[in-house]
Amino acid sequence: MRIALDIMGGDHAPGHLVEGAALALREYSHLSKLFLVGDEARISAELKRLAFSDPRITIVHSSQVVDMSDGAAESVRKKRDSSISRAVELVKSGEAQAVVSAGHTGAAVAASHVKLRTLPGIDRPAIGAVMPTATNYFVLIDAGANTETTPLQMVQNAIMGAAYSKHVLGYANPSIGLMSIGTEDSKGNEFTKEAFELLKASKLNFRGNVEGHDIFENPVEVVVCNGFVGNVMLKSIEATATAVLHWLKSELMASPIRMAGAWLARGAFRAIKRKSNPDEYGGMPLLGINGICIIAHGGSSPVAVKNAIRQGAESIRTQVNPHIIQEVQNYNALHPTPTTQHSAIA
């Protein structure tokens, strides 16, 4: 498996990225090549600092870095030699099978959309975030690629999320919920109401509207929303999990008796921490592009980078894209009205 890693993307680049690459190469023997894309001198310096070398490493020099202040589309046009653009080009040429980036999310989405294009029948790519509940894992889609979508694109998001849930997470017939302000069919704004009717008419396993508490109390396997709502949900859930762990630790340290109880239950607490830790999931797949792109958190630790590379390898192995294409074709055969409304990236 051949993966291109954007070394210059993220809050802790290039250090955490190079260290994460080293962890991945040590652990994953099925990686045949890892392209480290970025400033060659800085990458070499980090490898020297770690005293790490591996024949599977190929350094690809790039002279530019996309800053967080850069516009998404502008970064693709004006920074053609950026690390993310060069990494995506390796996938386009076939030298790499997947790209992993912890940098500017908009730039990663734009570069992948422009250079790799979308799959047949998919209008815009969407980010799928895998989230844990007490009983299952669900795919939150879109988690931030497109702040504005059409109702028909919401159906495409549902198709992509269901394909990922089925073929990567292993759910035989994933149920789908539309994020809204009430479970009743009549709840929501005009946009969600139109999306509801399209999803209801599809052959997907659509359960109906879901509210914020439903995704954990009565979970589905796929939660569909636009990128604005999804990104707010994702960050709120992550922040809440962090806060709860902080509160719990503070209360357990309040007295010797509580500390003794915490020591006895330390295995359970560690398990909860692992399950709620974003580092364990590594990154989020950008679904709908003609290739594989994994988007990691900007503040990714070396362990998170390692797991994002693992997720890229799993996406290569499971090959979800042909399944997405087939499901879109099935939908279009039943609903002859065109489902794609191609538009330029904003």
Steps between C-alpha positions, in 0.01 A plus 500: 500500500634839395400811695593868461523696826474881500784569742453878514131496596385538859572696815809293586656454156739361408599340834183309589444398140846349456478330839158359412640372171777322690247340736293379204798350320609319815153353557355440154698258287241520221610856417719460194578870452442819695552827316593782738400817316636836613820692564773243438754660735255515791378145441857371492579690818202343680597150385853564626364625834299179535797291382254329265543370149301258289542401133124543453533879548514727196533874564320720246609862527246782485586866537167638625272454800129581519437734794177489699425853377510390134174450315428141395466554126768770501750260656457258208538772236783702651697242697547230242814373672342471845542176692129414478485564124809292435369219723165489316685498166680183608157334533390641165808358327454160664829513690305511828166338576391738775586840645496593869500862621462673836519843342247750364179298457364727228823473303500120526137487382562749219820333377337156503186629326689690230779250431324167555144603411191336644364152444230458230168622635651686795472878488727595792720299737409482868694426818389196696585502871471170687352557847457251788185441703427247776370246246647582159707732283329746271620701202435874527488636145571775401740598780629816336576479128201706377316752713220523245347208313188421301244244616613270220858523623374395843374180337845449352651552845265234636602258225870558566460475877301176470759349263781586743302366797427175321831422332747654748322486838318175423131587554288281272216748448596833659212718611502867401373803688462859385615754758212735582332678791240228562429140408156575350486497119376859496788643706787701351547780251414486130842359418480206743136435408592464132799280587269290721260432212783399267651267759160353582441422131839332464565131558745585777432382857375846599367521857390863481603812686734476798573759768824569680425266791387220265846447356615360836178385671334336198780492245491437127807396299504810276411857598450730200536879511676780317861587577416803713279305739731198492814692586329678792373163626840335464688767693229526767503123557882491521504793745227344715688169522815684608310703758327193649834322543643812665203527737521133584871519576448807718223335702688171540801683642288684757549249783709192590191276486414616151862459392497141628180430306648654188808278534279191516306613191803626310459242222148623424610864501786423263261322263263798500789738438620292205152481349444876528852601394506641142864387469382139491299564183776690324310679228184529295453372144409750230236296321392549141835578335666281239770393744560479874558799727516483880465829687652504847452753780726806482630433849574133432749328726751250353262219605213670316717534189590132522132408524410729209754311290344175622160627394639586157629143470160360607327714236734361237424146613121535518465693171176676588489718185367228263221433749409871510488511120275193489261637764473836320424317175231299677344818637509677163339200330203532736493881488570617143511868599868608482657500845814695418518878489866569432629831622837659560661487841426816693 
